[in-house]
């Protein structure tokens, strides 16, 4: 396994004792510890990966106040950061069918940390938690109510850890209280989502029962007529697993242009690739549709915020996603939009009716903040 792709000091420091943050993926383990962060790749055993991290950090367990874990799906049961005990862990296992790709590695990371750091509080922070404020009309699908209740079929929303932190940092950037702002946060990475944030609360979000719904993503289709699924099974003879593979792992930019990395797709477009050009157009048009819809949900819109890998670095996507919305006071300033920079910044023109921002996301620091807020202060 390859260890520590990146390590650097942050200005912000939680001091000692500190919080160890673990973000376990199916074949990776990200961590944040005392301002240092890293990535273990090609993970086949999360316990062995964590042992390697602890050894490389020369970490003294006595200095660890708590371990924070990113868990993608908390269902309807977990809406806030939660101290993990055996009962909580058992419930997380019950929720695996709702997020079969994401929750199992999170559970593996939790089990590894409990074994290697016994007696230290373990805290689960949920991507779905921020969206617990969604009103019933935003979470309810128009299917048989009894079936929906029996199987927990509803909109849960994801990327909540990132969106909540980015919304707070946007308020800081604008110098206004979050409780007075209406925002649309566009989290655009390999996974992508749009969220309407009203006075600090999620009121609409594009990902639904699973992270498949909504925007076009690296390998996920996003919104799709559900009859396509039944057609592929009944008329094309595809199995359930084959359809799932098609929509989750072979859809999105990969399905449209043959590459899931938007940088590669943009480069192919520049070289005259028609498939790539259509893929970018579909990608940006879907974002624009959600911006319009969420503007209607919010009524008044103060800012649109781009974040995550694509949102922070792809100026062309920011420009093209908002093209044609000038009549609503939504536009990027070309000079500001194309200027290099990694810090939070405004990319709309001065005095614009709707401010357009780029605000970097940092899920690991956001998890540490959530865990720190949960723990009692030391006297």
MITISE-293868 format. One record per residue (C-alpha): chain; z, y, x negated; residue in one letter; residue number from 1. Coordinates in steps of 0.5 Angstrom, whole numbers, plus 500, padded with zeros to 3 digits. Layout:
N
> A, Z, Y, X, a, NUM $
...
This chain:
379
> A, 500, 500, 500, x, 1 $
> A, 498, 507, 498, x, 2 $
> A, 504, 512, 497, x, 3 $
> A, 505, 519, 498, x, 4 $
> A, 499, 522, 500, x, 5 $
> A, 502, 529, 500, x, 6 $
> A, 508, 532, 497, x, 7 $
> A, 511, 539, 497, x, 8 $
> A, 516, 544, 498, x, 9 $
> A, 517, 548, 505, x, 10 $
> A, 520, 555, 505, x, 11 $
> A, 524, 552, 511, x, 12 $
> A, 530, 548, 509, x, 13 $
> A, 535, 544, 513, x, 14 $
> A, 540, 544, 508, x, 15 $
> A, 545, 538, 507, x, 16 $
> A, 546, 533, 510, x, 17 $
> A, 539, 533, 513, x, 18 $
> A, 535, 529, 518, x, 19 $
> A, 530, 524, 516, x, 20 $
> A, 524, 524, 520, x, 21 $
> A, 519, 518, 521, x, 22 $
> A, 512, 518, 524, x, 23 $
> A, 510, 510, 524, x, 24 $
> A, 503, 509, 526, x, 25 $
> A, 500, 502, 526, x, 26 $
> A, 498, 502, 519, x, 27 $
> A, 502, 508, 516, x, 28 $
> A, 508, 511, 516, x, 29 $
> A, 509, 519, 515, x, 30 $
> A, 516, 522, 513, x, 31 $
> A, 519, 528, 512, x, 32 $
> A, 526, 529, 508, x, 33 $
> A, 529, 535, 505, x, 34 $
> A, 523, 539, 505, x, 35 $
> A, 518, 534, 502, x, 36 $
> A, 513, 530, 506, x, 37 $
> A, 509, 524, 505, x, 38 $
> A, 505, 518, 507, x, 39 $
> A, 505, 511, 506, x, 40 $
> A, 498, 508, 508, x, 41 $
> A, 496, 501, 509, x, 42 $
> A, 502, 499, 512, x, 43 $
> A, 503, 491, 514, x, 44 $
> A, 511, 491, 514, x, 45 $
> A, 514, 498, 516, x, 46 $
> A, 521, 495, 513, x, 47 $
> A, 518, 494, 507, x, 48 $
> A, 514, 501, 507, x, 49 $
> A, 521, 504, 509, x, 50 $
> A, 524, 501, 503, x, 51 $
> A, 519, 504, 498, x, 52 $
> A, 520, 511, 501, x, 53 $
> A, 527, 511, 500, x, 54 $
> A, 526, 508, 493, x, 55 $
> A, 521, 513, 491, x, 56 $
> A, 526, 519, 494, x, 57 $
> A, 532, 516, 491, x, 58 $
> A, 535, 517, 498, x, 59 $
> A, 543, 517, 498, x, 60 $
> A, 544, 514, 505, x, 61 $
> A, 551, 518, 505, x, 62 $
> A, 546, 525, 505, x, 63 $
> A, 542, 523, 512, x, 64 $
> A, 545, 526, 518, x, 65 $
> A, 540, 523, 523, x, 66 $
> A, 533, 519, 523, x, 67 $
> A, 528, 522, 528, x, 68 $
> A, 523, 518, 530, x, 69 $
> A, 516, 520, 534, x, 70 $
> A, 515, 516, 540, x, 71 $
> A, 509, 517, 544, x, 72 $
> A, 511, 514, 551, x, 73 $
> A, 517, 515, 554, x, 74 $
> A, 515, 514, 561, x, 75 $
> A, 519, 517, 566, x, 76 $
> A, 525, 514, 563, x, 77 $
> A, 526, 519, 557, x, 78 $
> A, 524, 526, 558, x, 79 $
> A, 529, 529, 552, x, 80 $
> A, 530, 527, 545, x, 81 $
> A, 535, 520, 546, x, 82 $
> A, 540, 517, 541, x, 83 $
> A, 537, 510, 540, x, 84 $
> A, 542, 504, 542, x, 85 $
> A, 540, 497, 544, x, 86 $
> A, 539, 499, 551, x, 87 $
> A, 534, 504, 549, x, 88 $
> A, 531, 500, 544, x, 89 $
> A, 530, 494, 550, x, 90 $
> A, 527, 500, 555, x, 91 $
> A, 522, 502, 549, x, 92 $
> A, 520, 495, 549, x, 93 $
> A, 519, 495, 556, x, 94 $
> A, 514, 501, 556, x, 95 $
> A, 510, 498, 551, x, 96 $
> A, 504, 496, 556, x, 97 $
> A, 504, 504, 557, x, 98 $
> A, 502, 505, 550, x, 99 $
> A, 500, 499, 547, x, 100 $
> A, 497, 502, 541, x, 101 $
> A, 502, 507, 539, x, 102 $
> A, 509, 505, 542, x, 103 $
> A, 510, 498, 538, x, 104 $
> A, 509, 501, 531, x, 105 $
> A, 514, 506, 533, x, 106 $
> A, 519, 501, 535, x, 107 $
> A, 518, 497, 528, x, 108 $
> A, 519, 504, 525, x, 109 $
> A, 526, 504, 529, x, 110 $
> A, 528, 497, 527, x, 111 $
> A, 527, 498, 520, x, 112 $
> A, 531, 505, 520, x, 113 $
> A, 536, 501, 524, x, 114 $
> A, 536, 495, 519, x, 115 $
> A, 536, 500, 512, x, 116 $
> A, 540, 505, 514, x, 117 $
> A, 546, 502, 519, x, 118 $
> A, 551, 507, 522, x, 119 $
> A, 546, 513, 522, x, 120 $
> A, 544, 516, 528, x, 121 $
> A, 537, 514, 530, x, 122 $
> A, 534, 519, 535, x, 123 $
> A, 527, 518, 539, x, 124 $
> A, 523, 524, 540, x, 125 $
> A, 518, 523, 545, x, 126 $
> A, 511, 526, 546, x, 127 $
> A, 511, 525, 553, x, 128 $
> A, 518, 529, 554, x, 129 $
> A, 515, 536, 554, x, 130 $
> A, 511, 534, 560, x, 131 $
> A, 517, 532, 564, x, 132 $
> A, 516, 539, 567, x, 133 $
> A, 509, 538, 570, x, 134 $
> A, 510, 539, 578, x, 135 $
> A, 508, 533, 583, x, 136 $
> A, 501, 535, 584, x, 137 $
> A, 500, 535, 577, x, 138 $
> A, 502, 528, 576, x, 139 $
> A, 500, 524, 582, x, 140 $
> A, 493, 521, 582, x, 141 $
> A, 490, 520, 589, x, 142 $
> A, 491, 512, 589, x, 143 $
> A, 495, 508, 594, x, 144 $
> A, 502, 511, 593, x, 145 $
> A, 506, 504, 593, x, 146 $
> A, 501, 501, 588, x, 147 $
> A, 502, 507, 584, x, 148 $
> A, 510, 507, 584, x, 149 $
> A, 510, 500, 583, x, 150 $
> A, 506, 500, 576, x, 151 $
> A, 508, 507, 574, x, 152 $
> A, 501, 510, 575, x, 153 $
> A, 502, 517, 574, x, 154 $
> A, 500, 523, 569, x, 155 $
> A, 505, 523, 563, x, 156 $
> A, 501, 527, 558, x, 157 $
> A, 502, 527, 551, x, 158 $
> A, 502, 531, 544, x, 159 $
> A, 508, 534, 547, x, 160 $
> A, 512, 535, 541, x, 161 $
> A, 506, 539, 538, x, 162 $
> A, 505, 543, 544, x, 163 $
> A, 512, 545, 545, x, 164 $
> A, 513, 547, 538, x, 165 $
> A, 506, 551, 537, x, 166 $
> A, 508, 555, 544, x, 167 $
> A, 514, 557, 541, x, 168 $
> A, 511, 559, 534, x, 169 $
> A, 505, 563, 538, x, 170 $
> A, 511, 567, 542, x, 171 $
> A, 514, 569, 535, x, 172 $
> A, 507, 571, 533, x, 173 $
> A, 505, 575, 539, x, 174 $
> A, 513, 578, 538, x, 175 $
> A, 514, 576, 546, x, 176 $
> A, 519, 571, 549, x, 177 $
> A, 516, 565, 551, x, 178 $
> A, 519, 565, 558, x, 179 $
> A, 514, 571, 559, x, 180 $
> A, 508, 568, 556, x, 181 $
> A, 502, 564, 560, x, 182 $
> A, 498, 560, 554, x, 183 $
> A, 493, 554, 554, x, 184 $
> A, 494, 550, 548, x, 185 $
> A, 488, 546, 545, x, 186 $
> A, 491, 541, 540, x, 187 $
> A, 484, 538, 537, x, 188 $
> A, 485, 533, 532, x, 189 $
> A, 482, 526, 532, x, 190 $
> A, 486, 525, 539, x, 191 $
> A, 485, 532, 543, x, 192 $
> A, 488, 535, 549, x, 193 $
> A, 489, 541, 553, x, 194 $
> A, 496, 544, 556, x, 195 $
> A, 497, 550, 560, x, 196 $
> A, 504, 552, 559, x, 197 $
> A, 507, 557, 564, x, 198 $
> A, 513, 561, 561, x, 199 $
> A, 515, 555, 556, x, 200 $
> A, 514, 549, 561, x, 201 $
> A, 508, 545, 561, x, 202 $
> A, 504, 545, 568, x, 203 $
> A, 498, 542, 567, x, 204 $
> A, 495, 537, 561, x, 205 $
> A, 489, 533, 560, x, 206 $
> A, 491, 527, 558, x, 207 $
> A, 494, 522, 563, x, 208 $
> A, 497, 515, 564, x, 209 $
> A, 494, 514, 557, x, 210 $
> A, 492, 518, 552, x, 211 $
> A, 485, 516, 554, x, 212 $
> A, 484, 522, 559, x, 213 $
> A, 481, 529, 558, x, 214 $
> A, 477, 532, 552, x, 215 $
> A, 472, 528, 548, x, 216 $
> A, 476, 526, 542, x, 217 $
> A, 474, 522, 535, x, 218 $
> A, 473, 515, 538, x, 219 $
> A, 476, 516, 546, x, 220 $
> A, 471, 518, 551, x, 221 $
> A, 476, 523, 555, x, 222 $
> A, 474, 524, 562, x, 223 $
> A, 470, 519, 566, x, 224 $
> A, 468, 516, 573, x, 225 $
> A, 472, 510, 574, x, 226 $
> A, 466, 507, 577, x, 227 $
> A, 463, 506, 570, x, 228 $
> A, 469, 501, 568, x, 229 $
> A, 468, 497, 574, x, 230 $
> A, 460, 497, 573, x, 231 $
> A, 461, 495, 566, x, 232 $
> A, 465, 489, 568, x, 233 $
> A, 461, 487, 574, x, 234 $
> A, 454, 489, 573, x, 235 $
> A, 454, 489, 565, x, 236 $
> A, 459, 483, 565, x, 237 $
> A, 463, 486, 560, x, 238 $
> A, 470, 484, 559, x, 239 $
> A, 477, 488, 560, x, 240 $
> A, 478, 488, 553, x, 241 $
> A, 470, 490, 551, x, 242 $
> A, 471, 496, 556, x, 243 $
> A, 477, 498, 553, x, 244 $
> A, 474, 497, 546, x, 245 $
> A, 468, 501, 548, x, 246 $
> A, 472, 507, 551, x, 247 $
> A, 478, 507, 546, x, 248 $
> A, 475, 506, 540, x, 249 $
> A, 467, 506, 540, x, 250 $
> A, 467, 513, 545, x, 251 $
> A, 468, 520, 544, x, 252 $
> A, 464, 523, 538, x, 253 $
> A, 463, 516, 535, x, 254 $
> A, 460, 514, 541, x, 255 $
> A, 455, 520, 541, x, 256 $
> A, 454, 521, 534, x, 257 $
> A, 456, 515, 530, x, 258 $
> A, 462, 519, 526, x, 259 $
> A, 469, 520, 529, x, 260 $
> A, 470, 526, 524, x, 261 $
> A, 468, 532, 527, x, 262 $
> A, 466, 535, 520, x, 263 $
> A, 461, 529, 519, x, 264 $
> A, 458, 531, 526, x, 265 $
> A, 458, 538, 524, x, 266 $
> A, 454, 537, 518, x, 267 $
> A, 449, 532, 521, x, 268 $
> A, 448, 538, 526, x, 269 $
> A, 446, 542, 520, x, 270 $
> A, 441, 537, 518, x, 271 $
> A, 438, 537, 524, x, 272 $
> A, 441, 531, 527, x, 273 $
> A, 439, 531, 535, x, 274 $
> A, 445, 526, 537, x, 275 $
> A, 450, 530, 533, x, 276 $
> A, 448, 537, 536, x, 277 $
> A, 449, 534, 543, x, 278 $
> A, 455, 531, 541, x, 279 $
> A, 458, 538, 539, x, 280 $
> A, 455, 541, 545, x, 281 $
> A, 459, 536, 550, x, 282 $
> A, 465, 536, 546, x, 283 $
> A, 465, 544, 546, x, 284 $
> A, 463, 544, 554, x, 285 $
> A, 469, 539, 556, x, 286 $
> A, 474, 544, 552, x, 287 $
> A, 471, 550, 556, x, 288 $
> A, 471, 547, 563, x, 289 $
> A, 479, 545, 561, x, 290 $
> A, 480, 553, 559, x, 291 $
> A, 477, 555, 566, x, 292 $
> A, 481, 550, 570, x, 293 $
> A, 487, 552, 567, x, 294 $
> A, 486, 559, 567, x, 295 $
> A, 486, 558, 575, x, 296 $
> A, 492, 554, 575, x, 297 $
> A, 496, 559, 571, x, 298 $
> A, 493, 565, 574, x, 299 $
> A, 494, 570, 569, x, 300 $
> A, 493, 568, 562, x, 301 $
> A, 496, 571, 555, x, 302 $
> A, 493, 567, 550, x, 303 $
> A, 489, 561, 548, x, 304 $
> A, 492, 557, 542, x, 305 $
> A, 488, 552, 537, x, 306 $
> A, 492, 547, 533, x, 307 $
> A, 491, 541, 530, x, 308 $
> A, 486, 539, 525, x, 309 $
> A, 480, 541, 528, x, 310 $
> A, 483, 547, 532, x, 311 $
> A, 486, 550, 525, x, 312 $
> A, 480, 549, 521, x, 313 $
> A, 473, 548, 525, x, 314 $
> A, 471, 555, 526, x, 315 $
> A, 465, 553, 530, x, 316 $
> A, 468, 549, 535, x, 317 $
> A, 473, 555, 536, x, 318 $
> A, 467, 560, 537, x, 319 $
> A, 463, 555, 541, x, 320 $
> A, 468, 552, 546, x, 321 $
> A, 470, 560, 548, x, 322 $
> A, 462, 562, 549, x, 323 $
> A, 461, 565, 555, x, 324 $
> A, 468, 567, 557, x, 325 $
> A, 467, 574, 555, x, 326 $
> A, 467, 576, 562, x, 327 $
> A, 474, 574, 563, x, 328 $
> A, 477, 577, 557, x, 329 $
> A, 476, 571, 552, x, 330 $
> A, 472, 571, 546, x, 331 $
> A, 473, 570, 538, x, 332 $
> A, 472, 576, 533, x, 333 $
> A, 467, 573, 529, x, 334 $
> A, 470, 576, 522, x, 335 $
> A, 477, 574, 524, x, 336 $
> A, 475, 567, 526, x, 337 $
> A, 471, 565, 520, x, 338 $
> A, 476, 568, 515, x, 339 $
> A, 480, 563, 511, x, 340 $
> A, 487, 562, 512, x, 341 $
> A, 492, 557, 513, x, 342 $
> A, 498, 561, 517, x, 343 $
> A, 498, 563, 524, x, 344 $
> A, 494, 568, 526, x, 345 $
> A, 490, 572, 531, x, 346 $
> A, 482, 571, 531, x, 347 $
> A, 481, 575, 538, x, 348 $
> A, 479, 582, 537, x, 349 $
> A, 484, 588, 537, x, 350 $
> A, 486, 589, 544, x, 351 $
> A, 483, 583, 547, x, 352 $
> A, 485, 582, 554, x, 353 $
> A, 487, 575, 552, x, 354 $
> A, 489, 573, 545, x, 355 $
> A, 486, 568, 542, x, 356 $
> A, 490, 565, 536, x, 357 $
> A, 490, 559, 531, x, 358 $
> A, 497, 556, 530, x, 359 $
> A, 498, 550, 525, x, 360 $
> A, 502, 544, 528, x, 361 $
> A, 507, 540, 524, x, 362 $
> A, 510, 535, 528, x, 363 $
> A, 515, 532, 523, x, 364 $
> A, 518, 539, 523, x, 365 $
> A, 518, 539, 530, x, 366 $
> A, 522, 533, 531, x, 367 $
> A, 527, 535, 526, x, 368 $
> A, 528, 541, 530, x, 369 $
> A, 529, 537, 536, x, 370 $
> A, 534, 532, 533, x, 371 $
> A, 538, 538, 530, x, 372 $
> A, 539, 541, 537, x, 373 $
> A, 541, 534, 539, x, 374 $
> A, 546, 533, 534, x, 375 $
> A, 553, 537, 534, x, 376 $
> A, 554, 542, 530, x, 377 $
> A, 559, 541, 524, x, 378 $
> A, 565, 545, 523, x, 379 $
